[in-house]
Amino acid sequence: MRILLYLLIGIMLGACQGSAAPGETNSGNAPDSTGIEWESPIRVASGEAYQGPWRMNDSDFRYVDDPTVAMTKGGRIFTAWADQAGQDVYLQVFDPDGTPMLEEPANVSGSPDTFSWLPRLAVDDEGRRVHVLWQEILFTGGSHGGEILYACSRDGGETFSEPVNLSDTPAGAGKGRLSRERWSNGSLDLALGDDGTLVAAWSEYEGALRVSVSEDGGTSFSEPRTVVDDPRSPARGPSLALADGAMHLAWTVGEDPEADIRLASTEPGSLEFGEPQTIHGDSGHADAPRLATDENGDLHLVWSRAPEGPTGSYQVVHTTIRDGSPETDSPTVLSGQTGAAFPHPIISGEHLLVAWEAFPDRGARPRGLGFAHSTDGGTSFSDPARLPDPNGTDGADNGGRQGLLMNKLATDDQGRIAVVHSTFQEGQTSDIWLFRG
């Protein structure tokens, strides 16, 4: 239940609260206008809801936050989150019907003296090997504390290996800089290929974007490879997708009110990224890109766009990239004209689901998750809808108090959906929720 506050511009999520104990569900299924039927939400973890002033690793933060999720092909659900009171990352596993499989959540990071937060997850098809990447607030000589740590479980999440520092830098790894004064934590990503290749990516406060690759299931990683390194245009918010032996990496940049999304790829079997291309560049501000690949190997890219610049209202947009180029001249707006940012996509067959943080009140923390659903591979989308409130309470915001650069959606090969969400009601409770659809 401890989490940092030093973060970026208004970005969090909101809605929910409840009376169910951790691991229990609230009542009521909720079919919606997008054709998705939601099971009763499960409260995964709970904590206090207090965030004191920032005093580095001595800060008094007491809450749970930063959930992420992954699924096996058979529908087993893995979710990890940060407990800021203990300053560690935890993991729980659920079978497809929502029953917890671990008697107690596993402590992944095991570092109670330093904040661990904003994890990423990847699991193999059987759910035996579980990979976790996160940002650890270690101060190793630079102006900003941050390292990228990795641990692996080979027994389905019951126990984890000793964490390994992949970044080993004083440059502030995991920071996604907007300006010298504003940044997001959680600027990192993790992807697992069908051939077992594991790729970690992160940006640094000082500007660089790095990638490290494991070709032996997480036993060892390559030295970090530099994709870009320009302090004048610091990389921010990397997102990875692996398909047909190739790696694809999207990101945006800071220090630029007209920032655009960049995309770079490797040839199949190569570790060398080609020259980055700009995707749908315009005079607005583009942020928080997320990538997903479909069964044809096409890329689906979603991101936040503020047509009037970073002080304006954001929308969530989508484009399909085939053979290295966007399919259309302009992206499709999914969220309507209301405040929406920090999207999360998943793909199952012809189904593409995109969720995002909803900002009903400009300048305030987000409340609730919006989403849109495509049944034709992204050619068309439903009208935007809202994820059901776990318990009908409006008194909580969305958590995400260290930043909203997260991965909140997963799917299996049957089209079952898992969505994780955190809520924070000041002075009362913080909660991690799991939705299944």
PAPAZA-969178 format. One record per residue (C-alpha): residue number from 1; z, x, y; residue in three letters. Coordinates in steps of 0.2 Angstrom, whole numbers. Layout:
N
R   num      up    east   north   residu
R   NUM       Z       X       Y      ALA
...
This chain:
437
R   num      up    east   north   residu
R     1       0       0       0      MET
R     2      -4      13      13      ARG
R     3     -20      15      22      ILE
R     4     -26      24      37      LEU
R     5     -31      16      53      LEU
R     6     -41      29      63      TYR
R     7     -58      21      60      LEU
R     8     -74      15      68      LEU
R     9     -79       0      78      ILE
R    10     -73     -17      74      GLY
R    11     -77     -19      56      ILE
R    12     -67     -28      43      MET
R    13     -67     -43      33      LEU
R    14     -57     -58      31      GLY
R    15     -51     -74      23      ALA
R    16     -38     -77      10      CYS
R    17     -21     -77       3      GLN
R    18     -13     -86     -11      GLY
R    19       2     -89     -22      SER
R    20      -5     -82     -39      ALA
R    21       4     -66     -45      ALA
R    22      -7     -51     -49      PRO
R    23     -18     -54     -64      GLY
R    24     -17     -73     -62      GLU
R    25     -30     -85     -56      THR
R    26     -30     -99     -43      ASN
R    27     -37    -116     -48      SER
R    28     -54    -123     -45      GLY
R    29     -72    -118     -48      ASN
R    30     -84    -119     -34      ALA
R    31    -103    -121     -36      PRO
R    32    -112    -118     -20      ASP
R    33    -129    -122     -11      SER
R    34    -136    -105     -17      THR
R    35    -135    -110     -35      GLY
R    36    -120     -99     -40      ILE
R    37    -105    -106     -48      GLU
R    38     -89     -97     -44      TRP
R    39     -74     -95     -56      GLU
R    40     -57     -96     -49      SER
R    41     -52     -80     -40      PRO
R    42     -40     -68     -48      ILE
R    43     -27     -59     -38      ARG
R    44     -29     -41     -44      VAL
R    45     -15     -33     -34      ALA
R    46      -3     -37     -19      SER
R    47       7     -27      -7      GLY
R    48      15     -28      10      GLU
R    49       5     -30      26      ALA
R    50      11     -16      38      TYR
R    51       1      -2      46      GLN
R    52      11       9      57      GLY
R    53       5      22      69      PRO
R    54      -7      36      63      TRP
R    55       4      51      59      ARG
R    56      -8      59      46      MET
R    57      -1      59      28      ASN
R    58      16      54      35      ASP
R    59      10      38      42      SER
R    60      19      22      37      ASP
R    61       6      12      29      PHE
R    62      11      -2      17      ARG
R    63      -4     -12      10      TYR
R    64     -17     -13      -3      VAL
R    65     -35     -12       2      ASP
R    66     -53      -4      -1      ASP
R    67     -58     -13     -18      PRO
R    68     -73      -8     -27      THR
R    69     -81     -14     -43      VAL
R    70     -92     -10     -58      ALA
R    71     -97     -19     -74      MET
R    72    -104     -15     -91      THR
R    73    -119     -23     -98      LYS
R    74    -107     -34    -109      GLY
R    75     -98     -40     -94      GLY
R    76     -82     -30     -94      ARG
R    77     -76     -28     -76      ILE
R    78     -68     -12     -68      PHE
R    79     -61     -13     -51      THR
R    80     -52       1     -41      ALA
R    81     -43       0     -25      TRP
R    82     -31      10     -14      ALA
R    83     -12       7     -13      ASP
R    84      -7      14       4      GLN
R    85      12      14       1      ALA
R    86      10      26     -14      GLY
R    87      -6      34      -6      GLN
R    88     -15      33     -23      ASP
R    89     -31      25     -30      VAL
R    90     -28      13     -45      TYR
R    91     -39       5     -58      LEU
R    92     -38     -11     -68      GLN
R    93     -50     -18     -81      VAL
R    94     -54     -36     -85      PHE
R    95     -63     -43    -100      ASP
R    96     -77     -56     -96      PRO
R    97     -66     -71     -95      ASP
R    98     -55     -62     -82      GLY
R    99     -40     -56     -93      THR
R   100     -33     -39     -88      PRO
R   101     -35     -26    -102      MET
R   102     -23     -13     -96      LEU
R   103      -5     -17     -97      GLU
R   104      -2      -8     -80      GLU
R   105     -16      -2     -68      PRO
R   106     -20      16     -71      ALA
R   107     -16      29     -57      ASN
R   108     -33      38     -54      VAL
R   109     -29      50     -40      SER
R   110     -11      55     -44      GLY
R   111      -8      62     -26      SER
R   112       7      53     -18      PRO
R   113       8      66      -4      ASP
R   114     -10      63       3      THR
R   115     -19      47       7      PHE
R   116     -33      43      -6      SER
R   117     -44      28      -2      TRP
R   118     -61      20      -2      LEU
R   119     -66      23     -20      PRO
R   120     -83      21     -29      ARG
R   121     -85      17     -47      LEU
R   122     -98      20     -61      ALA
R   123     -96      15     -79      VAL
R   124    -107      18     -95      ASP
R   125    -114       4    -105      ASP
R   126     -99       3    -117      GLU
R   127     -86       5    -104      GLY
R   128     -78      20    -112      ARG
R   129     -83      33     -98      ARG
R   130     -77      28     -81      VAL
R   131     -81      38     -66      HIS
R   132     -72      37     -49      VAL
R   133     -76      45     -33      LEU
R   134     -65      44     -17      TRP
R   135     -60      51      -1      GLN
R   136     -44      61       0      GLU
R   137     -36      65      17      ILE
R   138     -33      84      14      LEU
R   139     -33      95      29      PHE
R   140     -41     111      25      THR
R   141     -44     120      41      GLY
R   142     -56     109      51      GLY
R   143     -53      96      65      SER
R   144     -53      82      53      HIS
R   145     -45      80      36      GLY
R   146     -56      74      22      GLY
R   147     -62      79       5      GLU
R   148     -72      71      -9      ILE
R   149     -63      70     -26      LEU
R   150     -69      65     -43      TYR
R   151     -60      60     -59      ALA
R   152     -66      53     -76      CYS
R   153     -59      43     -90      SER
R   154     -65      44    -107      ARG
R   155     -54      31    -115      ASP
R   156     -60      15    -105      GLY
R   157     -49      18     -90      GLY
R   158     -32      20     -98      GLU
R   159     -30      39     -93      THR
R   160     -40      50     -81      PHE
R   161     -44      68     -79      SER
R   162     -36      80     -66      GLU
R   163     -46      76     -50      PRO
R   164     -59      89     -45      VAL
R   165     -63      93     -27      ASN
R   166     -82      91     -25      LEU
R   167     -84      95      -6      SER
R   168     -72     109      -3      ASP
R   169     -75     110      15      THR
R   170     -66     110      32      PRO
R   171     -80      99      40      ALA
R   172     -71      82      37      GLY
R   173     -80      75      21      ALA
R   174     -81      56      19      GLY
R   175     -82      53      38      LYS
R   176     -97      43      45      GLY
R   177     -97      48      63      ARG
R   178    -103      36      76      LEU
R   179     -98      47      91      SER
R   180     -85      61      93      ARG
R   181     -72      47      96      GLU
R   182     -77      34      83      ARG
R   183     -81      36      64      TRP
R   184     -79      27      48      SER
R   185     -70      34      33      ASN
R   186     -78      30      16      GLY
R   187     -95      38      20      SER
R   188     -99      42       2      LEU
R   189    -107      35     -13      ASP
R   190    -108      37     -32      LEU
R   191    -123      32     -44      ALA
R   192    -125      34     -63      LEU
R   193    -143      34     -70      GLY
R   194    -148      27     -87      ASP
R   195    -150      45     -94      ASP
R   196    -132      49     -89      GLY
R   197    -135      59     -73      THR
R   198    -121      56     -61      LEU
R   199    -124      59     -43      VAL
R   200    -111      60     -28      ALA
R   201    -116      59     -10      ALA
R   202    -106      61       6      TRP
R   203    -107      64      24      SER
R   204     -96      75      35      GLU
R   205     -89      73      52      TYR
R   206     -98      88      58      GLU
R   207    -115      80      53      GLY
R   208    -121      86      36      ALA
R   209    -126      75      22      LEU
R   210    -123      83       4      ARG
R   211    -126      78     -14      VAL
R   212    -119      85     -30      SER
R   213    -126      81     -47      VAL
R   214    -118      81     -64      SER
R   215    -130      82     -79      GLU
R   216    -116      82     -92      ASP
R   217    -107      66     -89      GLY
R   218     -95      72     -76      GLY
R   219     -89      87     -85      THR
R   220     -96      99     -72      SER
R   221    -106      96     -55      PHE
R   222    -118     107     -46      SER
R   223    -114     115     -29      GLU
R   224    -116     103     -15      PRO
R   225    -134     102     -10      ARG
R   226    -138      99       9      THR
R   227    -150      85      12      VAL
R   228    -149      85      31      VAL
R   229    -137      95      43      ASP
R   230    -139      91      62      ASP
R   231    -124      89      72      PRO
R   232    -134      80      86      ARG
R   233    -138      66      73      SER
R   234    -124      66      61      PRO
R   235    -127      57      45      ALA
R   236    -117      42      41      ARG
R   237    -116      29      27      GLY
R   238    -126      36      12      PRO
R   239    -131      25      -2      SER
R   240    -139      31     -18      LEU
R   241    -150      23     -31      ALA
R   242    -157      31     -47      LEU
R   243    -173      25     -56      ALA
R   244    -185      32     -68      ASP
R   245    -178      50     -66      GLY
R   246    -179      50     -47      ALA
R   247    -165      50     -34      MET
R   248    -166      39     -19      HIS
R   249    -154      41      -4      LEU
R   250    -153      31      12      ALA
R   251    -142      34      27      TRP
R   252    -141      31      46      THR
R   253    -135      42      60      VAL
R   254    -122      43      73      GLY
R   255    -123      48      92      GLU
R   256    -138      37      94      ASP
R   257    -138      19     101      PRO
R   258    -156      17      93      GLU
R   259    -151      24      76      ALA
R   260    -163      20      62      ASP
R   261    -162      20      43      ILE
R   262    -168      36      34      ARG
R   263    -174      37      16      LEU
R   264    -177      52       6      ALA
R   265    -182      53     -13      SER
R   266    -184      66     -26      THR
R   267    -198      67     -39      GLU
R   268    -193      62     -56      PRO
R   269    -182      76     -64      GLY
R   270    -181      86     -48      SER
R   271    -165      89     -37      LEU
R   272    -175      93     -21      GLU
R   273    -176      78      -9      PHE
R   274    -192      76       1      GLY
R   275    -194      74      20      GLU
R   276    -184      59      26      PRO
R   277    -194      44      32      GLN
R   278    -188      31      45      THR
R   279    -188      13      39      ILE
R   280    -192      -1      51      HIS
R   281    -188       9      67      GLY
R   282    -185      -1      83      ASP
R   283    -174       0      98      SER
R   284    -159      -9      90      GLY
R   285    -145      -1      81      HIS
R   286    -146       1      62      ALA
R   287    -131       4      51      ASP
R   288    -123       3      34      ALA
R   289    -138       4      23      PRO
R   290    -136       0       4      ARG
R   291    -149       3      -9      LEU
R   292    -153      -6     -26      ALA
R   293    -167      -4     -38      THR
R   294    -175     -18     -49      ASP
R   295    -182     -17     -66      GLU
R   296    -199     -12     -59      ASN
R   297    -192       3     -51      GLY
R   298    -194      -5     -33      ASP
R   299    -181      -1     -20      LEU
R   300    -172     -15     -11      HIS
R   301    -164      -9       5      LEU
R   302    -151     -20      15      VAL
R   303    -143     -14      32      TRP
R   304    -134     -20      47      SER
R   305    -145     -22      63      ARG
R   306    -140     -25      81      ALA
R   307    -156     -29      90      PRO
R   308    -148     -27     107      GLU
R   309    -139     -10     102      GLY
R   310    -122      -6      95      PRO
R   311    -112     -17     108      THR
R   312    -122     -32     102      GLY
R   313    -120     -44      88      SER
R   314    -126     -38      70      TYR
R   315    -137     -46      57      GLN
R   316    -140     -42      39      VAL
R   317    -158     -38      35      VAL
R   318    -168     -34      19      HIS
R   319    -184     -25      15      THR
R   320    -192     -21      -2      THR
R   321    -199      -3      -4      ILE
R   322    -214      -1     -16      ARG
R   323    -222      16     -19      ASP
R   324    -212      24      -5      GLY
R   325    -216      11       9      SER
R   326    -209      -5      15      PRO
R   327    -218     -20       9      GLU
R   328    -218     -29      26      THR
R   329    -219     -24      44      ASP
R   330    -202     -30      48      SER
R   331    -186     -34      38      PRO
R   332    -181     -51      33      THR
R   333    -165     -58      42      VAL
R   334    -153     -64      28      LEU
R   335    -137     -69      38      SER
R   336    -144     -80      52      GLY
R   337    -139     -76      70      GLN
R   338    -120     -76      67      THR
R   339    -110     -59      66      GLY
R   340    -113     -51      50      ALA
R   341    -113     -32      45      ALA
R   342    -109     -20      30      PHE
R   343    -120     -28      16      PRO
R   344    -118     -26      -2      HIS
R   345    -133     -29     -14      PRO
R   346    -134     -32     -33      ILE
R   347    -149     -35     -44      ILE
R   348    -151     -44     -61      SER
R   349    -169     -47     -67      GLY
R   350    -177     -58     -53      GLU
R   351    -160     -62     -45      HIS
R   352    -155     -52     -30      LEU
R   353    -138     -56     -22      LEU
R   354    -133     -49      -5      VAL
R   355    -115     -51       2      ALA
R   356    -109     -45      19      TRP
R   357     -93     -45      30      GLU
R   358     -93     -60      41      ALA
R   359     -88     -58      59      PHE
R   360     -85     -76      66      PRO
R   361     -77     -70      82      ASP
R   362     -85     -56      91      ARG
R   363     -74     -41      94      GLY
R   364     -61     -46      81      ALA
R   365     -59     -41      63      ARG
R   366     -70     -49      50      PRO
R   367     -65     -65      40      ARG
R   368     -73     -69      24      GLY
R   369     -89     -64      15      LEU
R   370    -106     -71      18      GLY
R   371    -120     -70       6      PHE
R   372    -138     -75       2      ALA
R   373    -147     -77     -15      HIS
R   374    -165     -73     -20      SER
R   375    -172     -79     -37      THR
R   376    -189     -71     -35      ASP
R   377    -185     -53     -33      GLY
R   378    -182     -53     -14      GLY
R   379    -198     -63      -9      THR
R   380    -187     -77      -2      SER
R   381    -169     -80       0      PHE
R   382    -157     -95       1      SER
R   383    -149    -100      17      ASP
R   384    -133     -90      20      PRO
R   385    -117     -96      12      ALA
R   386     -99     -91      12      ARG
R   387     -89     -85      -3      LEU
R   388     -75     -97      -7      PRO
R   389     -58     -94       1      ASP
R   390     -46     -89     -13      PRO
R   391     -32    -101      -7      ASN
R   392     -39    -111       8      GLY
R   393     -29    -100      20      THR
R   394     -36     -94      37      ASP
R   395     -22     -83      42      GLY
R   396     -29     -67      34      ALA
R   397     -42     -55      40      ASP
R   398     -53     -45      28      ASN
R   399     -44     -29      25      GLY
R   400     -55     -14      26      GLY
R   401     -43      -5      38      ARG
R   402     -51      12      36      GLN
R   403     -69       6      37      GLY
R   404     -81      -6      29      LEU
R   405     -92       6      20      LEU
R   406     -88       0       3      MET
R   407     -96      -6     -13      ASN
R   408     -90     -24     -17      LYS
R   409    -103     -31     -30      LEU
R   410    -108     -28     -48      ALA
R   411    -117     -38     -61      THR
R   412    -121     -36     -80      ASP
R   413    -137     -39     -90      ASP
R   414    -133     -58     -92      GLN
R   415    -133     -61     -73      GLY
R   416    -114     -63     -72      ARG
R   417    -107     -57     -55      ILE
R   418     -91     -48     -50      ALA
R   419     -86     -48     -31      VAL
R   420     -70     -39     -25      VAL
R   421     -62     -43      -8      HIS
R   422     -47     -37       1      SER
R   423     -36     -48      13      THR
R   424     -23     -43      25      PHE
R   425     -10     -55      34      GLN
R   426       0     -45      46      GLU
R   427      18     -44      42      GLY
R   428      16     -55      26      GLN
R   429       5     -49      12      THR
R   430     -11     -39       8      SER
R   431     -21     -44      -8      ASP
R   432     -35     -38     -19      ILE
R   433     -46     -52     -26      TRP
R   434     -59     -53     -39      LEU
R   435     -72     -67     -39      PHE
R   436     -83     -70     -54      ARG
R   437     -99     -80     -53      GLY
